[in-house]
Amino acid sequence: MNRMDHGDGAIGPKTRKLVVAFPALDEEKKQLITDHVGSLGFSVVFCDDQEQALKEAADAEVVFGMNAGLAKAGNSVRWACTPSAGVDHFLPVIEGTDIQLSNSSGAYGLTIAEHIVMVTLEIMRRRPEYVNLVRERIWKNDLPISSIHDAAITFVGTGDIGKQAAMRMKAFGPRSMTGVNRRGQNPDGLFDRIVTLDEIDKVLPETDLLILSLPSTKETIGLLTEERLRLLPKGAFLVNVGRGNVLDEKVLERMLRDGDLAGAALDVFEKEPLDADNTLWDCPNLVLTTHVAGNWTLPYTVNRIVEMFLADFTRYCNGEPLHNRVDLTAGY
């Protein structure tokens, strides 16, 4: 635990307090936060230990961390910010209180979009199979491959991740890019057309590549049922980087094993971590990654999280609306 402020290092009884439990911060970022909030009349305590963070949060006004318990550790918290984009674990804690909740949506689009491009090319160009052939020292180069060029891509979720992915996919020359979202809006005019979530059945049969980047909400949990997954053409590909509970994993696995889908890439799962005996580990035509698409191991992502938090910190202290405030009704 590091206790820092902008003055002599002591936290007095009248000092407004920020508790930070964000393990990805280096000393430079900690100092940046300390200086910024100190100039606005706050002291800050950095906690690496979650139990200690909960104790410190008991008299904090602002908390910044992944643990939703920080928001209810005491009666003084007025604003909770999470360094994640997803907030489903915070909603039951915040509901019915006057605590403002903000997230870090907008920090992950770049890194997750690059992940989407990577795994899409892997499954379309059969890289896992070629890796196995090389491992067995078998010289083979005639596996049929697919291309993003001239593909019909459907983006289910057109927030920061969906937009960033669309910007990059567009460079490959797809035949069409359809966005699916709740409001029916076309952000930045990136998509050739937009349909709402309740119209998704119309576009699935004509989709070559389905990209899912949805948050976990009442509307999205279980959205991709077996009936909907089977609307996809036999040669279609699926990428999920949003939440694992949006689709039926067992059905998806069965379709991959039966050849009813050409390939899939999953970075998120219904239960994480996956059990060692889960059959998804060796499912054919599946690129499996362990929830790494938006990891904090990319410095850019952490930099953006801190930048957005400090910008909202200034707004908070000035009595202005938080830019990244979560709509508790919508769930994001």
The 8 nearest C-alpha neighbors of each residue, nearest first, counted from 0:
[[1, 46, 45, 47, 2, 44, 48, 51],
 [2, 0, 45, 44, 3, 46, 43, 47],
 [3, 1, 44, 45, 43, 0, 4, 8],
 [4, 2, 43, 8, 44, 1, 42, 33],
 [3, 5, 42, 8, 6, 43, 37, 33],
 [4, 6, 37, 34, 33, 42, 7, 38],
 [7, 5, 4, 8, 9, 37, 3, 42],
 [6, 8, 9, 5, 4, 10, 3, 11],
 [9, 7, 4, 6, 3, 10, 5, 2],
 [10, 8, 7, 11, 4, 6, 3, 2],
 [11, 9, 14, 8, 42, 12, 4, 13],
 [10, 12, 14, 13, 9, 15, 42, 8],
 [11, 13, 14, 10, 15, 9, 16, 58],
 [14, 12, 11, 15, 10, 16, 41, 40],
 [15, 13, 11, 12, 16, 10, 41, 42],
 [16, 14, 41, 42, 60, 13, 40, 17],
 [15, 17, 59, 42, 41, 60, 43, 14],
 [16, 18, 43, 61, 62, 59, 42, 60],
 [19, 17, 62, 44, 43, 56, 45, 63],
 [18, 20, 63, 45, 21, 64, 62, 44],
 [21, 19, 64, 46, 45, 47, 63, 22],
 [20, 22, 64, 23, 19, 24, 63, 65],
 [23, 21, 24, 47, 20, 46, 25, 64],
 [24, 22, 21, 295, 25, 301, 296, 20],
 [25, 23, 22, 28, 21, 29, 26, 301],
 [24, 26, 28, 27, 29, 23, 22, 30],
 [27, 25, 29, 28, 30, 24, 31, 32],
 [26, 28, 30, 29, 25, 31, 24, 32],
 [29, 27, 31, 30, 25, 26, 24, 32],
 [28, 30, 26, 32, 31, 27, 33, 25],
 [29, 31, 33, 27, 28, 32, 34, 26],
 [30, 32, 28, 34, 29, 33, 35, 27],
 [31, 33, 35, 29, 30, 34, 36, 28],
 [34, 32, 30, 31, 35, 36, 37, 4],
 [35, 33, 37, 31, 32, 36, 30, 5],
 [34, 36, 32, 38, 37, 33, 31, 39],
 [37, 35, 39, 41, 38, 33, 34, 32],
 [38, 36, 5, 41, 34, 40, 39, 35],
 [37, 39, 36, 35, 40, 34, 5, 41],
 [40, 38, 36, 37, 41, 35, 316, 313],
 [39, 41, 37, 38, 36, 15, 42, 14],
 [42, 40, 15, 37, 36, 16, 39, 14],
 [41, 43, 4, 16, 37, 17, 15, 3],
 [44, 42, 17, 3, 18, 4, 16, 33],
 [43, 45, 2, 18, 1, 3, 19, 17],
 [46, 44, 19, 1, 0, 20, 18, 2],
 [47, 45, 0, 20, 52, 48, 19, 44],
 [46, 48, 0, 20, 22, 49, 45, 21],
 [49, 47, 51, 46, 50, 52, 0, 20],
 [50, 48, 52, 51, 53, 47, 46, 20],
 [51, 49, 53, 52, 48, 54, 55, 46],
 [50, 52, 54, 49, 48, 53, 55, 46],
 [53, 51, 49, 55, 46, 50, 54, 56],
 [52, 54, 56, 50, 51, 55, 69, 72],
 [55, 53, 51, 52, 56, 57, 50, 72],
 [56, 54, 52, 57, 53, 51, 58, 18],
 [57, 55, 59, 53, 58, 54, 72, 69],
 [56, 58, 73, 72, 55, 54, 59, 53],
 [59, 57, 56, 75, 73, 55, 60, 74],
 [60, 58, 56, 16, 61, 76, 17, 57],
 [59, 61, 76, 75, 77, 16, 17, 15],
 [60, 62, 17, 78, 76, 59, 79, 77],
 [63, 61, 18, 79, 17, 19, 80, 64],
 [64, 62, 19, 80, 81, 79, 20, 18],
 [63, 65, 20, 81, 21, 66, 19, 82],
 [64, 66, 81, 67, 82, 83, 21, 20],
 [67, 65, 68, 64, 69, 49, 81, 20],
 [68, 66, 89, 69, 70, 65, 88, 92],
 [67, 69, 66, 70, 71, 72, 53, 92],
 [70, 68, 72, 67, 71, 53, 66, 56],
 [69, 71, 68, 72, 67, 79, 76, 62],
 [72, 70, 73, 68, 69, 92, 74, 76],
 [71, 73, 57, 69, 56, 53, 70, 68],
 [74, 72, 57, 71, 75, 58, 56, 76],
 [73, 75, 76, 57, 71, 72, 58, 77],
 [74, 76, 60, 58, 73, 59, 77, 57],
 [77, 75, 60, 61, 59, 78, 74, 70],
 [76, 78, 98, 60, 61, 99, 75, 79],
 [77, 79, 99, 61, 98, 76, 100, 80],
 [80, 78, 62, 100, 61, 70, 63, 99],
 [81, 79, 101, 63, 102, 100, 62, 64],
 [80, 82, 102, 64, 65, 83, 63, 101],
 [83, 81, 103, 64, 102, 304, 65, 80],
 [84, 82, 81, 103, 85, 102, 65, 104],
 [83, 85, 104, 103, 102, 86, 82, 81],
 [86, 84, 83, 87, 214, 331, 102, 215],
 [85, 87, 89, 88, 90, 84, 331, 102],
 [86, 88, 90, 89, 85, 215, 330, 216],
 [87, 89, 86, 90, 67, 91, 92, 85],
 [90, 88, 67, 86, 92, 87, 91, 93],
 [89, 91, 93, 92, 87, 88, 94, 86],
 [92, 90, 94, 93, 89, 88, 87, 95],
 [93, 91, 89, 90, 94, 67, 71, 70],
 [94, 92, 90, 96, 91, 89, 95, 98],
 [95, 93, 91, 96, 92, 90, 327, 97],
 [94, 96, 93, 97, 92, 91, 98, 90],
 [97, 95, 98, 94, 93, 92, 99, 77],
 [96, 98, 99, 95, 77, 93, 94, 78],
 [99, 97, 77, 78, 96, 93, 100, 76],
 [98, 100, 78, 77, 79, 97, 101, 324],
 [101, 99, 79, 325, 324, 80, 78, 98],
 [102, 100, 324, 80, 325, 323, 79, 81],
 [101, 103, 81, 84, 80, 104, 323, 83],
 [104, 102, 84, 82, 83, 304, 106, 105],
 [105, 103, 84, 106, 102, 107, 159, 83],
 [104, 106, 159, 107, 108, 103, 84, 160],
 [105, 107, 303, 300, 104, 304, 103, 108],
 [108, 106, 109, 105, 110, 293, 111, 300],
 [109, 107, 160, 159, 111, 163, 110, 112],
 [108, 110, 112, 111, 107, 163, 113, 160],
 [109, 111, 113, 112, 107, 108, 293, 114],
 [112, 110, 114, 292, 113, 293, 108, 109],
 [113, 111, 164, 115, 109, 114, 110, 163],
 [112, 114, 116, 110, 111, 115, 117, 109],
 [113, 115, 111, 117, 112, 116, 292, 118],
 [116, 114, 112, 113, 117, 118, 119, 111],
 [115, 117, 113, 119, 114, 118, 120, 112],
 [118, 116, 114, 120, 115, 119, 113, 121],
 [117, 119, 121, 120, 115, 116, 122, 114],
 [120, 118, 116, 121, 122, 117, 115, 123],
 [119, 121, 123, 118, 117, 122, 124, 116],
 [122, 120, 118, 126, 119, 124, 123, 125],
 [121, 123, 125, 119, 124, 120, 262, 118],
 [124, 122, 145, 120, 125, 121, 144, 119],
 [123, 125, 144, 121, 122, 126, 120, 145],
 [126, 124, 122, 128, 123, 127, 121, 129],
 [125, 127, 121, 129, 128, 124, 130, 122],
 [128, 126, 130, 129, 125, 131, 121, 122],
 [129, 127, 131, 130, 126, 125, 132, 284],
 [128, 130, 132, 126, 131, 127, 133, 125],
 [131, 129, 127, 133, 128, 132, 126, 134],
 [132, 130, 134, 128, 129, 133, 135, 127],
 [131, 133, 129, 137, 135, 134, 130, 136],
 [134, 132, 136, 130, 135, 131, 137, 129],
 [133, 135, 131, 132, 136, 130, 137, 129],
 [134, 136, 132, 133, 137, 131, 130, 138],
 [137, 135, 133, 134, 132, 138, 131, 139],
 [136, 138, 132, 135, 133, 139, 134, 131],
 [139, 137, 136, 140, 132, 133, 135, 129],
 [140, 138, 137, 141, 132, 142, 129, 133],
 [139, 141, 142, 138, 129, 143, 132, 137],
 [140, 142, 139, 143, 144, 138, 129, 125],
 [141, 143, 140, 144, 125, 139, 124, 129],
 [144, 142, 141, 145, 124, 125, 123, 140],
 [143, 145, 124, 123, 142, 125, 146, 122],
 [146, 144, 123, 124, 143, 147, 125, 122],
 [147, 145, 148, 123, 150, 144, 149, 124],
 [146, 148, 150, 173, 171, 149, 145, 172],
 [147, 149, 173, 172, 146, 171, 150, 174],
 [148, 150, 174, 173, 172, 147, 151, 146],
 [151, 149, 173, 174, 147, 148, 207, 152],
 [150, 152, 175, 207, 206, 174, 176, 173],
 [153, 151, 208, 176, 206, 207, 150, 209],
 [152, 154, 177, 209, 176, 178, 206, 210],
 [153, 155, 210, 178, 156, 179, 177, 209],
 [156, 154, 179, 211, 210, 178, 153, 212],
 [155, 157, 213, 212, 180, 161, 154, 179],
 [158, 156, 161, 162, 180, 178, 155, 154],
 [157, 159, 161, 160, 156, 162, 186, 212],
 [158, 160, 108, 162, 161, 105, 163, 157],
 [161, 159, 108, 163, 162, 158, 164, 112],
 [162, 160, 157, 164, 158, 163, 159, 156],
 [163, 161, 165, 159, 164, 160, 157, 158],
 [162, 164, 160, 166, 165, 161, 108, 112],
 [163, 165, 112, 161, 167, 162, 166, 168],
 [166, 164, 168, 162, 167, 163, 169, 161],
 [167, 165, 163, 164, 169, 168, 162, 170],
 [168, 166, 164, 165, 169, 170, 163, 112],
 [169, 167, 165, 170, 171, 166, 164, 116],
 [168, 170, 171, 167, 166, 172, 165, 173],
 [169, 171, 168, 172, 167, 166, 173, 165],
 [172, 170, 148, 169, 168, 173, 147, 167],
 [171, 173, 148, 170, 169, 149, 174, 147],
 [174, 172, 149, 148, 150, 175, 147, 171],
 [173, 175, 149, 150, 151, 172, 148, 176],
 [176, 174, 151, 173, 152, 191, 177, 150],
 [175, 177, 152, 190, 191, 153, 151, 178],
 [178, 176, 153, 192, 190, 193, 191, 154],
 [177, 179, 193, 154, 153, 190, 155, 157],
 [180, 178, 155, 194, 195, 193, 156, 196],
 [181, 179, 195, 156, 196, 182, 183, 157],
 [180, 182, 195, 196, 183, 179, 184, 197],
 [183, 181, 184, 180, 195, 196, 194, 179],
 [182, 184, 195, 194, 180, 181, 193, 185],
 [185, 183, 182, 186, 193, 180, 181, 194],
 [184, 186, 188, 193, 187, 190, 183, 189],
 [187, 185, 188, 184, 189, 157, 162, 190],
 [186, 188, 189, 185, 190, 162, 184, 166],
 [189, 187, 185, 186, 190, 191, 192, 184],
 [190, 188, 187, 186, 185, 191, 165, 166],
 [189, 191, 192, 176, 177, 188, 178, 185],
 [190, 192, 176, 177, 175, 189, 193, 188],
 [193, 191, 177, 190, 178, 194, 176, 185],
 [192, 194, 178, 179, 177, 183, 185, 184],
 [195, 193, 179, 183, 198, 178, 180, 196],
 [194, 196, 183, 180, 181, 198, 179, 197],
 [195, 197, 198, 199, 181, 180, 179, 194],
 [196, 198, 195, 199, 200, 194, 181, 180],
 [199, 197, 195, 196, 200, 201, 194, 202],
 [198, 200, 201, 196, 202, 197, 203, 195],
 [201, 199, 198, 203, 202, 227, 230, 204],
 [202, 200, 199, 198, 203, 204, 205, 194],
 [201, 203, 199, 205, 200, 204, 206, 198],
 [202, 204, 206, 231, 205, 200, 230, 201],
 [205, 203, 231, 230, 202, 206, 232, 201],
 [204, 206, 203, 202, 207, 232, 151, 231],
 [207, 205, 203, 151, 208, 204, 152, 153],
 [208, 206, 235, 151, 150, 152, 236, 205],
 [207, 209, 152, 236, 206, 235, 237, 153],
 [210, 208, 237, 153, 152, 154, 238, 236],
 [211, 209, 238, 154, 237, 155, 239, 153],
 [210, 212, 239, 155, 213, 241, 238, 240],
 [213, 211, 241, 156, 240, 155, 239, 161],
 [212, 214, 241, 156, 211, 242, 215, 155],
 [215, 213, 241, 242, 216, 85, 212, 331],
 [214, 216, 219, 242, 220, 87, 213, 217],
 [217, 215, 219, 218, 330, 220, 214, 87],
 [216, 218, 219, 220, 215, 330, 329, 221],
 [219, 217, 216, 220, 222, 215, 221, 196],
 [218, 220, 222, 216, 217, 245, 215, 221],
 [221, 219, 245, 244, 222, 217, 218, 215],
 [220, 222, 245, 246, 223, 244, 224, 219],
 [223, 221, 219, 245, 220, 224, 246, 218],
 [224, 222, 246, 227, 221, 228, 245, 247],
 [225, 223, 227, 226, 222, 247, 221, 228],
 [224, 226, 228, 227, 250, 229, 223, 247],
 [227, 225, 229, 224, 228, 230, 223, 200],
 [226, 228, 230, 224, 229, 225, 223, 200],
 [229, 227, 225, 230, 226, 231, 223, 224],
 [228, 230, 231, 227, 226, 225, 232, 259],
 [229, 231, 204, 227, 228, 203, 232, 226],
 [230, 232, 204, 203, 229, 228, 235, 206],
 [233, 231, 235, 234, 204, 230, 206, 205],
 [232, 234, 259, 260, 235, 231, 261, 258],
 [233, 235, 261, 232, 260, 236, 207, 259],
 [236, 234, 207, 232, 261, 260, 233, 208],
 [235, 237, 208, 262, 263, 261, 207, 209],
 [238, 236, 263, 209, 208, 210, 264, 262],
 [239, 237, 264, 210, 263, 265, 211, 209],
 [238, 240, 211, 265, 241, 210, 266, 212],
 [241, 239, 212, 266, 267, 211, 242, 265],
 [242, 240, 212, 213, 239, 214, 211, 267],
 [241, 243, 244, 267, 245, 215, 214, 213],
 [268, 242, 244, 269, 267, 245, 246, 241],
 [243, 245, 269, 220, 246, 242, 221, 268],
 [244, 246, 221, 220, 222, 243, 219, 223],
 [247, 245, 223, 221, 244, 248, 224, 222],
 [246, 248, 250, 249, 224, 251, 223, 225],
 [249, 247, 251, 250, 246, 252, 269, 268],
 [248, 250, 252, 251, 247, 253, 254, 279],
 [251, 249, 253, 252, 248, 247, 225, 254],
 [252, 250, 248, 254, 249, 253, 255, 247],
 [251, 253, 255, 249, 250, 254, 248, 256],
 [252, 254, 250, 256, 251, 255, 257, 249],
 [253, 255, 259, 257, 251, 252, 256, 260],
 [256, 254, 258, 252, 260, 253, 257, 259],
 [255, 257, 253, 254, 258, 252, 283, 282],
 [258, 256, 254, 255, 259, 253, 260, 252],
 [257, 259, 255, 260, 256, 254, 261, 233],
 [258, 260, 254, 233, 257, 255, 261, 234],
 [261, 259, 233, 255, 258, 235, 234, 262],
 [260, 262, 234, 235, 236, 258, 233, 259],
 [263, 261, 284, 236, 260, 285, 122, 255],
 [262, 264, 237, 285, 236, 238, 286, 284],
 [263, 265, 286, 238, 285, 287, 118, 237],
 [266, 264, 239, 287, 267, 238, 288, 286],
 [265, 267, 290, 288, 240, 289, 287, 239],
 [268, 266, 243, 290, 265, 242, 240, 241],
 [243, 269, 267, 270, 271, 244, 242, 266],
 [268, 270, 243, 244, 271, 267, 242, 248],
 [271, 269, 268, 272, 273, 243, 274, 244],
 [272, 270, 273, 268, 269, 267, 274, 289],
 [271, 273, 270, 274, 289, 268, 290, 275],
 [274, 272, 271, 270, 275, 277, 268, 276],
 [273, 275, 277, 276, 272, 271, 270, 278],
 [274, 276, 277, 273, 280, 278, 272, 279],
 [275, 277, 274, 278, 280, 273, 279, 281],
 [278, 276, 274, 279, 275, 280, 273, 281],
 [279, 277, 280, 281, 276, 282, 252, 275],
 [278, 280, 282, 281, 277, 252, 287, 285],
 [281, 279, 278, 282, 277, 287, 276, 275],
 [282, 280, 279, 278, 283, 285, 277, 287],
 [281, 283, 279, 280, 285, 278, 284, 252],
 [284, 282, 285, 256, 281, 255, 262, 286],
 [283, 285, 262, 255, 263, 282, 286, 261],
 [286, 284, 263, 283, 264, 262, 282, 287],
 [285, 287, 264, 263, 265, 288, 284, 122],
 [286, 288, 265, 264, 285, 266, 289, 280],
 [289, 287, 266, 290, 265, 291, 286, 264],
 [288, 290, 291, 266, 287, 267, 272, 292],
 [291, 289, 266, 267, 288, 292, 293, 294],
 [290, 292, 294, 289, 293, 288, 266, 295],
 [293, 291, 111, 114, 294, 290, 110, 266],
 [294, 292, 111, 291, 107, 110, 295, 290],
 [293, 295, 291, 296, 292, 297, 290, 300],
 [294, 296, 297, 301, 300, 23, 293, 298],
 [295, 297, 294, 298, 300, 23, 301, 293],
 [296, 298, 295, 299, 300, 294, 301, 110],
 [299, 297, 301, 300, 302, 296, 295, 303],
 [298, 300, 302, 297, 301, 303, 106, 110],
 [301, 299, 303, 302, 298, 106, 297, 107],
 [302, 300, 304, 298, 303, 299, 295, 305],
 [303, 301, 299, 305, 300, 304, 298, 306],
 [302, 304, 306, 106, 300, 301, 305, 307],
 [305, 303, 301, 307, 302, 306, 106, 103],
 [304, 306, 308, 302, 303, 307, 309, 301],
 [307, 305, 303, 309, 308, 304, 302, 310],
 [306, 308, 310, 304, 305, 309, 303, 311],
 [307, 309, 305, 311, 310, 306, 312, 304],
 [308, 310, 312, 306, 311, 307, 305, 313],
 [309, 311, 307, 313, 312, 308, 306, 314],
 [312, 310, 314, 308, 313, 309, 321, 315],
 [313, 311, 309, 315, 310, 314, 308, 316],
 [312, 314, 316, 311, 310, 315, 317, 309],
 [313, 315, 319, 311, 317, 312, 316, 321],
 [316, 314, 312, 318, 313, 317, 319, 311],
 [315, 317, 313, 318, 314, 312, 39, 319],
 [318, 316, 314, 315, 319, 313, 312, 320],
 [317, 319, 315, 316, 314, 320, 313, 321],
 [318, 320, 314, 317, 315, 321, 316, 313],
 [321, 319, 322, 314, 318, 315, 324, 311],
 [320, 322, 324, 311, 323, 314, 319, 315],
 [321, 323, 324, 311, 320, 314, 101, 310],
 [324, 322, 101, 321, 102, 325, 103, 104],
 [323, 325, 101, 321, 100, 322, 326, 102],
 [326, 324, 101, 331, 100, 327, 323, 102],
 [325, 327, 329, 328, 331, 330, 324, 100],
 [328, 326, 330, 329, 325, 331, 90, 94],
 [327, 329, 326, 330, 331, 325, 90, 94],
 [330, 328, 326, 327, 331, 216, 325, 217],
 [329, 331, 327, 328, 326, 216, 87, 325],
 [330, 325, 326, 329, 86, 327, 85, 214]]
